[in-house]
């Protein structure tokens, strides 16, 4: 990160980056805070939208775990545009009936 900053922004910027504490706990906390803020902003935009649609996709990762991807498409009135985002990624139990998928999605939404 320091090398990229030095190349793009110059030596003074990279020296400032060196002063940023980058312990595992700090980085983990920053990532959690950013993720929480992003999720909050997305939910607020969906709540403002009069119309939205959910799309579900069941997939399998490289360890053969069943994954449920939930996408949301909505109208972003702040930007006067239609947007699509990943709403959630959840691991499914081994038995993936429609009722199990509904329980998982309903639990996330609630």
C-alpha positions in Angstrom: 0.0 0.0 0.0 2.9 2.3 0.8 4.6 1.6 -2.5 1.4 2.3 -4.4 0.8 5.5 -2.5 4.3 6.6 -3.2 4.0 6.0 -6.9 0.6 7.6 -7.3 0.6 10.4 -4.7 4.2 11.0 -3.9 6.7 10.7 -1.0 4.8 13.0 1.4 1.6 10.9 1.1 3.4 7.6 1.5 5.1 8.9 4.7 1.7 9.7 6.1 0.5 6.2 5.3 3.4 4.8 7.3 1.9 6.5 10.4 -1.4 4.7 10.1 -1.6 1.8 12.6 -2.3 -1.4 10.7 -2.6 -4.1 13.4 -4.9 -7.0 12.7 -7.4 -5.7 15.2 -7.4 -2.2 13.7 -7.8 -3.4 10.1 -10.6 -5.9 11.2 -12.4 -3.1 13.0 -12.2 -0.8 10.0 -13.5 -3.5 7.6 -16.4 -4.2 10.0 -17.2 -0.5 10.3 -17.1 0.0 6.6 -19.2 -3.1 5.9 -21.8 -2.0 8.5 -22.0 1.5 7.1 -22.3 0.2 3.5 -25.1 -2.1 4.6 -26.9 0.7 6.4 -26.7 3.0 3.4 -28.0 0.2 1.1 -31.0 -0.5 3.4 -31.8 3.2 3.5 -31.8 3.5 -0.3 -34.0 0.4 -0.6 -36.5 1.8 2.0 -36.7 5.0 0.0 -37.4 3.2 -3.2 -41.0 2.5 -4.1 -40.1 -0.6 -6.0 -37.4 -3.2 -5.6 -36.8 -6.8 -6.6 -34.9 -9.7 -5.1 -33.1 -12.3 -7.1 -31.7 -15.5 -5.5 -29.0 -17.7 -6.8 -27.8 -20.9 -5.3 -24.2 -21.8 -5.9 -21.4 -24.0 -4.7 -18.0 -22.8 -3.6 -14.7 -24.7 -4.1 -15.2 -26.6 -0.8 -18.6 -27.9 -2.0 -20.5 -25.6 0.5 -23.9 -24.5 -0.8 -24.1 -20.7 -0.9 -27.2 -18.5 -1.4 -26.5 -15.2 -3.1 -29.3 -12.6 -2.8 -29.3 -9.6 -5.1 -31.5 -6.6 -4.8 -32.5 -4.3 -7.7 -34.0 -0.9 -6.8 -34.6 2.6 -8.0 -32.1 5.0 -6.5 -34.0 8.3 -6.4 -31.0 10.2 -5.2 -29.1 9.4 -8.5 -32.2 8.9 -10.6 -31.0 5.5 -11.7 -31.7 1.8 -11.3 -29.1 0.0 -9.1 -28.3 -3.6 -8.4 -26.2 -4.9 -5.4 -25.5 -8.1 -3.6 -27.7 -8.0 -0.6 -26.4 -11.1 1.2 -24.2 -14.2 0.9 -25.2 -17.0 3.2 -24.2 -20.6 3.6 -27.0 -23.0 3.1 -27.5 -26.2 5.0 -26.9 -29.4 3.1 -30.6 -29.8 2.5 -31.6 -26.9 0.3 -35.4 -27.1 0.0 -37.4 -24.0 -0.8 -38.5 -23.8 2.8 -34.9 -23.8 4.0 -34.0 -21.0 1.5 -37.0 -19.0 2.7 -36.1 -19.4 6.3 -32.5 -18.2 5.6 -33.7 -15.2 3.6 -36.4 -14.3 6.0 -34.0 -14.5 8.9 -31.6 -12.1 7.2 -34.4 -9.6 6.3 -35.8 -9.6 9.8 
